């Protein structure tokens, strides 16, 4: 006589939390300002302001923008601020840094505004292995956010999870 196969994971109270579900839609763009500098290294205020004035800002419409300078130039803070002002009504978000910092900043906003009350006293598995570029910092942030409410926190998949926290 064959025994019926029972899916214990599906029947358990485990809740899978997938950070990928919160991934904000929209184009990510790096704005590298090195070509706006004299010989890619020196910022001349008049020339820089002219670059900012004449740049096609509409290409960043509804995009998430990471501003950076890929050379070792010393860029004054006001230069990044000037660019940010030009992007303010166009881009969804602007940060100084690379794409990973941009993703981290996006998740920081999302996780800080997340209502986690539905996870009160529940065992949670934070799903790993995503197809989207979820930064490692997002996993740390969601762990800190869930710890006060969750009964337990694990990482991975239900079939092979790593226990991280269990409330006593």
Secondary structure, 3 states (H helix, E strand, C coil): CCCCCCCHHHHCCCEEECHHHHCCCCCEEEEECHHHCECCCECCHHHHHHHHHHCCHHHHCCCEEEEECCCCCCCCHHHHHHHHHHHCCCCCEEEECCHHHHHHHHHHHHHHCCCCHHHCCCEEEECCCCCCCCCHHHHHHHHHHHHCCCCEEEEEECCEEEEEEECC
